[in-house]
C-alpha cells in the first residue's frame, strides 16, 4: 500500500514531464522546419557541390588505378560503377530538397490558435497518452486516436484536434475507463529517464537551431559561412576536374 501511495504522489510530476517532453519534441520539429526554410537553399547548394567532389575523387581513384595497371581507363564503365556508389548521396540530396520545399509551404499561425491546440492536447494526453493510459497501447481504436492526436498537435491543426477530443472522450466513456485509478509502475525510474530525455532534446539539434534563428547577426553570419564554404568547394571541384582531365585526356 505504501508503494502505491508513493507512486500516486509522484504521478503529477511524471505527467508534467511527459507533457513537457512532447512540447519540446514538437518545438524541435518547428525549429527544424524554420531552420530549413532559412538555410535550406544554402545547405542544398553546399551539399550538392560536396557530392560532386566526392564523385570526382572516386573517378580519379578508379582512373588512376587503371593507369597504374598499364590500362587506358574505360570511363564509361568507371562512371557506371561510381554512379551506383553515389546513389545514397543523391537520395539524401532528394530528401533535403523535399524538406526545403515543404518548409517553404509552412505558414505561421496566430498565437491563440497554437495555445488552444496545446491546451486541448494536454487535456487529451492526460487521459490517452500510452505512458499514462496502458489501455491505449492495447486497444487499436485508442491507439489510432492517439496517433491522430499526435499528428494534429505537431501540425497545430486546431479543427482536427477539437474533433478528436470529442471522439476520445466518447471512446473512453464507452469503454468505461477511469483515469483516476491509474498507477504507474517504476515511476521514479521513468521520471529520471524523462528528465534525461528532456535534457537531451533541449541541448542538441534541432532544438538548438532556435539560438541561431533568434539571433539576426548569427543568422546572417551563418549564411556567409555557408556561402564561403561553397566557394571553397567550387575551387576544389575545379582542381579535381583538372586532375581527372589530365588523367583521362578528356
Buried (B, 14 or more C-beta within 10 A) or exposed (E): EEEEEEBBEBBEBBBBBBBBBBBBBBBBBBBBBBBBBBBBBBBBBBBBBBBBBBBBBBBBEBBBEBEEEEEEBEBEEBBEEBEEEBEEBEEEBEEBBEBBEEBEEBEEEEEEEBEBBBEBBBBBBBBBBBBBBEBBEEBEEBBEBBEBBBEBBBBBBBEBBEEBBEBBBEBBEEEEBEEEEBEBEEBEEBBEEBBEBBEEBBEEEBBBBBEBBEEEEEBEEBBEEBEEBBEEBEEBBEEBBEBBEEBBEE
